[in-house]
Amino acid sequence: MKQLAAQPAAMDATCTLLDLLQQRKTRRFGRGMTLPGGPLQYTSQHEPIPLSREEERYLIYAAIGRSGRNLGDMQFVGRPGASAGQGHALMNFNSRTVPSPCSAQSTQLFYTNDDGVFFVADAAGPDHPWDLEVVQLQSSRLEIPREAPFMLPFNQWYTNRPGTTLFMPVTNIALLYLNLLLTMFSEDTGYFIVDTDNGNAACGLDAFRKSAGGHLHDNLASRKMFSLRELDAGICETAVQEQGIICEHLSLMQQALGLGGGIQSVGSGRHLLGMEPHIYPGLGFHFVVPPGKPLRGNPVGIPQVWEGPTPPFVPSMKDAVTSLVASKFGPNGTYGKPSEQPWTNPKAAQQVPQHSERAIDATIAFADYVLGTYGRFPAHADACKSIVACQTHHLDEEFYATFYPDSTLPDAHREHMHVWHSH
């Protein structure tokens, strides 16, 4: 579904970044809401007003909009005997409004409003900055149970109410994971992984040990050994940081537009993705449950909408790894198309070293071990993960006038309804 939103004159005069940072506040009370008890007990006398298409598009652009090419200013060629270089960890040259590890852009945006549940398939290109492609997943608002663990207690009174738009970034951990393995298992870096949950097994990497003539440092003194649990946790923590930045961009755009809302925990992110659809459908992710193992199901993607690099969406982990390498160094890959690169020298990409065969083979061996041993990939982190969300809504100014000083609401918030909704 292709949508185009016009740029209203209301955004011609914008605040400076310093203004937005100073004004940045969580403003939870919106039109149509009730704060049921306590010192701020209040019931809004106004009907909720959903965000307009233009308002939502500004927010989406701030979150994950395209912004041309990234610069690719990396050290692509290392030094002999040193773990330098590895710039080919960069996965693409497309840039977004938020930074992304390895430019993987493995975090995408879902949102729900009164009209349904949506997945942003493509957001705002540089030539048409308000162009947007979304996939509608459900025809009504996502009904999240108002109880723990699905929604945290202090968020239940205002979250996902009529008229609100709840933005939910989700990160594909598995995609970034595979890409980082190609770098970690290179000859220059040479990390070695052991499975402390399984008798310090070599995670399929026995043939690549330095002690057996390979290139991976299996000596503790090298400081290049990880446990599988440490690796899973470290990559997961790296990947999900993108969600926080996306939500912060949404929050700053709220200030610029004069809208309310704020960043919040999603509660049980696995339920939000759809772990127990008989309780509520969530976002409809497919979960792989390891056969005969007491391990939790693994959310791996949404069929035909957003599919991750793990079975059942790929035949094997070998296919996942080789497809990733081809997406970078194949004829139509990141480094194979000069027209999509940022540099003025059209031959620059030819000097970027490809992932070595040993790094690729070690990555495949490791991924096969994890899937074969645990029935899922990754082993101890979910393939897809939801941590935080950001809600946006129209404020009830009278609530803030009742309980707060006049300076609580900046001019953008006081004037929002007149500027945006008086036509």
Number of C-alpha atoms within 10 A of each C-alpha: 9 10 11 15 16 11 14 11 9 11 13 8 8 12 14 9 11 9 14 17 13 9 15 18 18 16 22 21 25 28 25 20 23 16 16 11 9 7 8 13 10 17 16 18 13 13 13 19 17 19 20 11 12 16 19 17 24 22 22 25 23 24 27 27 24 22 18 17 16 16 12 18 10 12 12 18 14 14 9 8 9 10 14 14 17 22 18 25 23 21 23 21 19 20 20 23 17 20 16 21 17 18 19 19 22 21 22 21 22 22 24 25 22 17 15 15 23 22 22 18 16 17 25 23 18 15 10 11 19 21 19 21 15 17 15 17 18 17 13 13 20 23 12 18 12 15 12 11 13 19 21 17 12 9 16 16 16 18 26 23 21 19 21 26 26 24 28 27 26 22 24 27 27 26 21 25 21 25 20 17 22 27 23 23 27 22 19 20 21 24 21 28 27 22 17 15 10 11 8 12 16 21 22 19 22 20 15 23 18 15 13 11 9 16 22 28 22 25 13 10 8 11 11 16 19 17 18 24 17 16 19 20 14 13 18 24 13 14 25 24 17 22 27 17 17 27 26 19 20 27 27 23 22 29 25 24 21 22 24 24 26 23 21 20 15 22 20 16 22 23 23 25 25 19 24 14 14 8 12 18 18 21 25 20 24 18 22 20 15 17 11 7 10 9 14 14 17 25 24 28 24 17 13 7 12 14 17 22 25 25 17 15 16 14 11 16 23 19 15 22 23 15 15 19 20 16 17 21 22 15 11 11 16 22 27 17 15 16 10 16 21 17 16 9 9 13 10 13 18 12 10 16 16 15 19 14 11 16 23 21 18 26 27 24 19 23 27 20 21 21 18 12 15 17 20 28 29 24 19 19 20 23 26 26 25 23 20 21 25 25 27 31 28 26 28 24 16 16 19 17 13 11 12 11 9 10 9 15 21 15 10 17 22 15 13 18 16 10 17 18 10 7 6
